[in-house]
C-alpha cells in the first residue's frame, strides 16, 4: 500500500532532531514562548508532538491568524532554542502548528551559566537606588560571570519599605541597578556590584535577569570558579539528541518466549516437626565500619556544643520583640543570651566577657544605630566581636558608616527569627 502514499514516510534526520527536542520539552513540561510577526508573545506548553504537526495549550490570547508564521522559543538542557513554524489552527486556549523544519540555538549568554539548587540558599538583592526607587530580593535561579537570574520573592519601595506588586511592569529592560548583592553563593563571600536589567519573565512567578557591570572580573572570580566546576562551554550549534524509544516498541523488542513462572510446591499435609528446645546460635552480625555512624548527628551534636559556649548580646529596647528573639536564640542552643536597653547595662555586659556577637536593633536609650557601633569599636578595638546592625532602611551614608565602624552586616527590618536568621548568626560566629 506504500505505492499509494498511505504509509507514512520516515522523518528525515533534521526532523528527527526537531522531534527529539520537542518530545523532551513535552516530557519535562517546558514552557514555550510563541512570538508572532509583530513581536507579541504568548506562553504555551506542548500538548502533543506528531510527525507533521504539534498541538499547544496557550496561556493567553493568540492574535495571529491561520497560516501566519510563528517563532517558538524555549529553554531545555540549560540552553535556549528557537524554531520557526506556521499556524495551522487556533482556538481559545489551544493552537496547532506545523512541525518546525529545523531548530536553532538562540543563546543570548556570552558566558556559561550554572543553575543553583534552592536548598543551597543563594540569594540576591537588587536596588535601583540606595535612597528611593525599587528593591527586589529572592533566591538565585542561575548565575554566570556576566549576570544573574533572580526569582523575585519580595519587591518594595526603597524609601518607604512598602511592598509592591510583582508584575512585568515592576522594572524595565535597560533599568540600571545601583546595587546588586549576592549572598550565600557556594564557596564565595558576599559580592556587591552594579548591573542592568536584561530581561523579565512573569509567566511563572517573576524572574528578573540582571547583567553585571563590566570591569568586575576580579570580584567575580568565585562565580567563575563555581560555573567552571558545574558547566561546560556554550556550544556553537545545536547539540545532537536522540529520540526516546516509545514504550510500545521496547515491549515489542522483548523476547516472545519467556520462561514459565516457577511453580510453588504443594503444601505438605503432614504436621511440622516440633521445634527443638535448643535453638541454633544466631549468625554473627557483620561489624559495621568505624565511619558508619551518622555523621550528620555527630556534626549536629558538635554544633550544639559550640552554641552552648557562645555568648550573644542584644542591644534592643525592652519589649515583646526582644523577648521573642532572646527566647528563640536560647531555644536554638546558645548558652548565654544577654540583653541591654541602657548604656549602663551594655557596659556591664562588656565588662563580663566573653561576648561573641552583638546585635544592635534600636540600640540603647542613650545611643542608637551607628553611634552605638562606633562606641563599641572605640571601646573594644581589635577585640570587637561581629556586630550586626538592624535598620529599617539602608542608604549610602549608612553603608559607608557601617564599613568605617567595622559592622559585620546590615540586617534590613523587619526580619524574622527563623532558619535563615539562625544560619546568619552561625556564619558570623564561624560555627556553621
C-alpha positions, 0 to 999 in steps of 0.5 A: 500500500506504500505505492499509494502514499498511505504509509507514512514516510520516515522523518528525515534526520533534521526532523528527527532532531526537531522531534527529539527536542520537542518530545523532551520539552513535552516530557519535562513540561517546558514552557514555550514562548510563541512570538508572532510577526509583530513581536507579541508573545504568548506562553504555551506548553506542548500538548502533543508532538506528531510527525507533521504537526504539534498541538499547544495549550496557550496561556493567553490570547493568540492574535495571529491568524491561520497560516501566519508564521510563528517563532517558538522559543524555549529553554531545555538542557540549560540552553535556549532554542528557537524554531520557526513554524506556521499556524495551522489552527487556533482556538481559545486556549489551544493552537496547532502548528506545523512541525518546525523544519529545523531548530536553532540555538538562540543563546543570548549568554556570552558566558556559561551559566550554572543553575543553583539548587534552592536548598543551597540558599543563594540569594540576591538583592537588587536596588535601583537606588540606595535612597528611593526607587525599587528593591527586589530580593529572592533566591538565585535561579542561575548565575554566570560571570556576566549576570544573574537570574533572580526569582523575585520573592519580595519587591518594595519601595526603597524609601518607604519599605512598602511592598509592591506588586510583582508584575512585568511592569515592576522594572524595565529592560535597560533599568540600571541597578545601583546595587546588586548583592549576592549572598550565600553563593557556594564557596564565595563571600558576599559580592556587591556590584552594579548591573542592568536589567536584561530581561523579565519573565512573569509567566511563572512567578517573576524572574528578573535577569540582571547583567553585571557591570563590566570591569568586575572580573576580579570580584567575580572570580568565585562565580567563575570558579563555581560555573567552571566546576558545574558547566561546560562551554556554550556550544556553537550549534545545536547539540545532537539528541536522540529520540526516546524509544516509545514504550510500545516498541521496547515491549515489542523488542522483548523476547516472545518466549519467556520462561514459565513462572516457577511453580510453588510446591504443594503444601505438605499435609503432614504436621511440622516437626516440633521445634527443638528446645535448643535453638541454633546460635544466631549468625554473627552480625557483620561489624559495621565500619568505624565511619558508619555512624551518622555523621550528620548527628555527630556534626549536629551534636558538635554544633550544639556544643559550640552554641552552648559556649557562645555568648550573644548580646542584644542591644534592643529596647525592652519589649515583646520583640526582644523577648521573642528573639532572646527566647528563640536564640536560647531555644536554638542552643546558645548558652548565654543570651544577654540583653541591654536597653541602657548604656549602663547595662551594655557596659556591664555586659562588656565588662563580663566577657566573653561576648561573641556577637552583638546585635544592635536593633534600636540600640540603647536609650542613650545611643542608637544605630551607628553611634552605638557601633562606633562606641563599641569599636572605640571601646573594644578595638581589635577585640570587637566581636561581629556586630550586626546592625538592624535598620529599617532602611539602608542608604549610602551614608549608612553603608559607608558608616557601617564599613568605617565602624567595622559592622559585620552586616546590615540586617534590613527590618523587619526580619524574622527569627527563623532558619535563615536568621539562625544560619546568619548568626552561625556564619558570623560566629564561624560555627556553621 
